Amino acid sequence: MVSRSTSQKNSDNFLSKSKDYPSGFARSLTHLEHLPFDTEVFGFPFFRLDPENGLEIDKDLATIRGLTKGRFGCDAKVMDGENKTVESLVRLGFREVCEQVTLQLCPSERRFDFDESARCPALMEDAEIHGHSENFTDDRLSLDSRIPQETIRKFYANWITNSFSLSGKKVFVLESGLCITLLKEDHLKIDLVSVLEKRKGLGRRLMLHVLEEARVKEIGKVRVTTESHNQAAIKLYEGVGFQKVSSHHCLHFFEPPSMETSPL
């Protein structure tokens, strides 16, 4: 597996060594942010558009097209209610794949339950990582029919592996349940949740354990984002006290629109 720092190096090498990628070209973009991790996974340059920075991305797209021979990807998240922004992105070639909802909880408001069976391993076996990487079948990546299953599995396998070495991340394991958190400036983010054995209450136990640790550490807010149609996940989060605070549209852009991935 490739750590995020290694992904950054691989992507930088890919962009700098190829004759098609002048050094530092990504920094010349004004509206699109280059994503090294996604670039490594997809096998071609990948970017993120923040609509709050404006939608005048024609110049950026022209720059990327000239340097990539038209092979790249991009994603964007647009707050619910910003229908005109979604329509503008669709006209540019983006495809809306799903809606996501963000939920929030303030752990100081109540006590939760530590679970003595929960642990924070330094590593996971490849077989365990592989099992969890195959567990994502209804997320925003899986809902985009253009993205191969192999790429989705690689995305989550790398994501899990990288979480053991990245600053601010913590991995919790409870039997076949997995939860990864990311400590940000103003809140704790539930970064990834995967439970292989369903209907055993592992997801709830895992959440309660993570929330109690957050309470003990006096973390003010905990947030989690999931697909709006994933009622099982929403029921889990609301069941332990989370409340919905926002929602947004997820859009993907690929050029060419029918994409195939290849290793860097």
N, C-alpha and C positions, 0 to 999 in steps of 0.2 A: 504494500500500500504506500501511498505518497502523502507525506505530511503537507500541510498548507504552505509551510515555508519552502518545501521542496517544489510544490506546485508553482509557487511564485518564481522560483529559479528556473524551472522548466519553461514556464511561459515567457519569462524575460529572454531566455536563451533562444526560444522559438522566434520571438519577435525581432531579436537583435541580429541573429546569425543568418536568418533568411534574407536574401536579396530583396524580397518583397516588403520587408518591414524595416524602414529606417529607424535608427535608435531613438527611443523616446517619443515615437509617433503618438502613442496613446495619450501622452500628456498634452498634446496639441489639440485634443478634442475639447469642445466647449460645453457640450450637453450630455455626452455619453461617457460613462465611467467604465474603464476596462476591468474585467473580473478574471484574475489569473486562475482561480480555482476552477471556475466554469470552463475557461479556455482549455485547461488541461483535460477535463473530463470529456468535453465535446470533441476535442481534436481540432478545433478552429477557433479564431478569436471570438470572444463573447463579451457583451457589454450590458450595462444597465442604464436605463433612462429614468431620471427623476423628473416627472412632469412639472414639479414646482420650479425647476430651473428653466422652464420654457420648452416649447415644442419645435423651435426653429432648428431642426436637426438635419436639414438638407445638406448643409456644408459638411457636417460630420459624416453623414452617410456617403457622400461623394468621396471624401478622403479615405474612408475605410474601403469602399469599393475599388478605388484605385490601387490600394495596397494589398488587398486580399484577393483580388480577381473575383470579387463578388461572393465570397464564401465566409459568412459570419452569422452570429446570432445576437439577440438582444432581448431583454425583458423589461417590463414596466409595471408598476403598481399605481393605480389611480383610485383615489378616495371615492367612496360611494356618493352618488349625487352629482359627480362631475361628468355627466353624460356627454357633454360637448367635447371634453378632452378625450374620452373613449372613442367617440366618432372620428375625431381628428387622427388619432393613432391608427384606427382601422383603415382610414383613407391612405395612410402612409405605408400600409402593408402589415400592421400588427394584427394578431388574431387573439380575441378574448377567449381564454381557456376555462376560467372559473372565477368565483368570488371567494374571498377569504374573510374571516372574522377574527378580530383580536379581542381577547378577554383579559381582565385584570383582577387582581386580588391584593388586598393589603394584609399580609400575614400577622401583623401586630394586633389585629382585631380579635383574634381567638387563638386557642391552642390546637395543635394538630397532634399527630401520633408518630413518634419515632418507630421504625420497624427494625428490630434487631437482625432480621434476615437481609436487610439491604446492605450493600457494600459498594465501595468505590475502587474498583480494580485499576492497576496501573496499565494493564493491557487486556485484550480479549483474544480468544482463539479465532483463527481465520474462519472456522466453520460457524462460529457464533455471529461474526460480522456478516458473513454471507447470508445466514438465515434472516437477519434483520434487514439486510439490503433488499431482500426479496419480499419484504412485508409491506412495502409501499405500493399499493395498487390503485389508490383513489385520490392521489395528491395531484398538485398542479402539473407536475411533469408527466405523470401517467395519463392525465386527461388530454394531453396533447399527442394526438395520434402520429405526429411527425417524428417524435422522439423514440428511438429504439429502446426496447426493454433492457438491453445490455448496457446502454448508456445510463439509464435510470439506476440500475443496480450498482454501476460503477460510481455514480454520484453519491449514493448513500453509503456505500462501503468506504469510500474515501473520506466522506464527511465524518463518519464514526471514528475511523482510524485517526484522523487529524485531531479529533477532540481530546485525545489523550496527551497531546503535546502543546496545545495552544493555550496561551495565557488567558485566564478568565473563564475557561471552560472546566466543567466537572462532569464526570460520567458516573451515574448511579445504576446499579444492576440489582434486580430482585427476581430471583429464579429466571424465568424467560422474559422478564420485563426489563426495558432499557429506557433511561431518561438522561438526556444531556442538557445541562444548563449553561448559560453564558451570562456572566456578571457584567452589566453595562454601567454607565455612569449613574443613571438614576433609577435603575430597576434590574431585577433578575429576569432573564428571558428563558423560558422553556424552549430550548432549541430543537429538540427532537424527542419523540416518544414512540416506542415500538414495543408491543406485547405480542409474543408469539402464541401463547396459550390463552385463548379467549375464555371469558365467562368464569374466571377463577378469582376475580377481584384484584388482580395484580396491578392493574393500572391505577386503581384507587389507592391501594396501599403505597405504591411508589409515589404518587402525588402527595399524599399526606406526609410521607417521610421528607420529601424535598421541601414542602412548605414549612414543616416544623423546623428544619434546619435554617430556612430563611428567616423564620421568626426569631430563633435563638441568635442569629447573627444580625438581627435588627435591620433587615433589608426592608425598605419601605413599601415597595411594589413588586409584584411578580406578574409577568405578562406571558401569554401564549397565543399563537396564531394557528388557525386550522381552516380547512375548507368549509364554507358555509353549509354545504350539503352533508357534511360528516356529522350526522346527528349523534352517533355513538360517542365521538370524541367530545362534542359540545356537552352532552349529558354528563360525561365524566367530569369535565372541568366545572360545570355549573354545580354538580353534586358536591364538590369540595369547597364551593364558595366563590368561584370566579363569576364575574359579570361582564357582559359584552360592552365594549367601549367604542369600537369602530369597525368598519368593514371597508373592503376595497376590491377593485377589479384587478385580475392578473392577466397580463397580455404578453404574448411571445411574438418575436419577429425572427424569421430565418430567411437567409438569402443564399442559395435559391430556396424557394418555399418548401420544396421537397428535399429534405436534408438527409445526408448520410454522414456518420461520424467515422473518423479514422484517427489513429494515434498520431501524436505530434512527431 
